[in-house]
Amino acid sequence: MSRVWGLLPLAMDDSDLMMLILVIFILAVLIISFFMAFPFHIALLFSGALLAGLGIAIHETRRISRV
């Protein structure tokens, strides 16, 4: 059983870190494009739904890794 600190496993190598940085960059670009393309309240709703889905996915992944 591996130990987990936050989101990053302790045995993470360079390619995993680069993929994480890429995903964070793509997520930031997506949220910025929401605010450029839609009215403020709709972009806020989309961004909240996207971040809530990401939080649920992280929670479920960590729950499955504990089993």
C-alpha positions in Angstrom: 0.0 0.0 0.0 1.5 3.3 -1.0 1.3 6.4 1.1 -0.3 9.5 -0.4 0.4 13.1 0.5 -2.3 15.4 -0.7 -2.9 14.7 -4.4 0.6 13.5 -5.2 1.9 10.0 -4.4 5.3 9.9 -2.9 6.6 7.7 -5.7 5.7 10.3 -8.4 8.3 10.7 -11.2 9.0 13.6 -13.6 6.6 12.5 -16.3 3.7 12.3 -13.8 4.5 15.8 -12.6 4.6 17.2 -16.1 1.2 15.6 -16.8 -0.2 17.2 -13.7 1.2 20.6 -14.7 -0.3 20.2 -18.2 -3.7 19.3 -16.8 -3.7 22.3 -14.4 -2.7 24.6 -17.4 -5.5 23.2 -19.6 -8.0 23.6 -16.7 -7.0 27.2 -16.3 -7.3 27.9 -20.0 -10.8 26.3 -20.0 -12.0 28.4 -17.1 -10.6 31.6 -18.6 -12.3 30.8 -21.9 -15.6 30.3 -20.0 -15.4 33.8 -18.7 -14.5 35.2 -22.2 -17.3 33.4 -24.1 -20.2 33.5 -21.7 -21.9 36.0 -19.4 -20.4 36.2 -15.9 -23.1 34.2 -14.0 -23.1 31.4 -16.6 -19.3 31.2 -16.6 -19.3 31.1 -12.8 -21.9 28.2 -12.9 -19.8 26.2 -15.5 -16.6 26.8 -13.5 -18.2 25.7 -10.3 -19.6 22.6 -11.9 -16.2 21.8 -13.4 -14.4 22.3 -10.1 -17.0 20.3 -8.2 -16.7 17.5 -10.6 -12.9 17.6 -10.2 -13.2 17.5 -6.5 -15.6 14.5 -6.6 -13.2 12.7 -9.0 -10.3 13.3 -6.6 -12.3 12.1 -3.6 -13.4 8.9 -5.4 -9.9 8.2 -6.6 -8.5 8.6 -3.1 -11.3 6.4 -1.7 -10.6 3.6 -4.2 -6.9 3.8 -3.5 -7.5 3.2 0.2 -9.4 -0.1 -0.5 
